[in-house]
Amino acid sequence: MIAVPQEVRRAFRVAKRWIKAQVGLDVFVRPHSAMPLVTLGQGAGAWAVWPDNLGPESVVYSFGVGRDISFERAMIERYGLTVHAFDPTPLALEWLKSQQLPQRFHLHELGVASYDGYARFQPPTKAKFESFSMLRASGQGAPIDAPVRRFRTLAAMLGHARVDVLKMDIEGAEYTVLRDIASSGVAIGQILVEFHHRWKEVGAGRTRRAIEELAEAGFQVAGVSSSGTEYTFVAIEAPPGRNSSSPFSG
């Protein structure tokens, strides 16, 4: 069997996404600018971040931790910053409590939502997965009820008027949460988010709207993973709407 180079596989995935986007089944976005991003973390836990101005005084919020904090560890090691991680689900908490966590890594047993209260989390759809979801209707096992807070509530609780990097992988609940975050009044330097538009419960339209709403809130697309699900948005100083070009492919 002939091994296919990784670059060829990546190009094929990108081309496949573009074709599916033409018929409304996926989202294909071009970054607004050639910002030099740095990819930190390992494997599925890797994220692209804009490194400018990150340092010991920077604050990172990480929503949805699961069993991989390679990105968070790398951010702490490289920039000496503080990470606040949020995850109320049992498999993640069990794993995290078995780890030797960095001193600047602070775990909060809370989820993020567009309201303050409790949310029902459905278990993973497969036994090998660890991620619970507020969006899905069922999973393998019994659901749990766990406390959730709005982003602005968490920032007030921790005394933060600004969050330099906000990372979010919350299994389909990102759409309502992003809308709430955009109106929170808390300054945010950049947002890293995994979209779940390929789920049957979501659809490509919701991701397209989320990207447009973030653009209106002053965030531009700085990077997109080859899988087309992980996005890096960076706050721009220009007023929303100044750059009228669309990030979507034609």
Secondary structure, DSSP 8 states (H G I E B T S, - for coil): -----HHHHHHHHHHHHHHHHHTTSS--B--SS----EEESSGGG-EEE--TT-STT-EEEEE--TT--HHHHHHHHHH--EEEEE---HHHHHHHTTS---TTEEEE--EE-SSSEEEEEB--SSTT----BSS-S--SS--EEEEEE-HHHHHHHHT-SEEEEEEE--TTTHHHHHHHHHTS--EEEEEEEE--TTSTTT-HHHHHHHHHHHHHTTEEEEEE-TTS-EEEEEE-SS-TTS----SB--
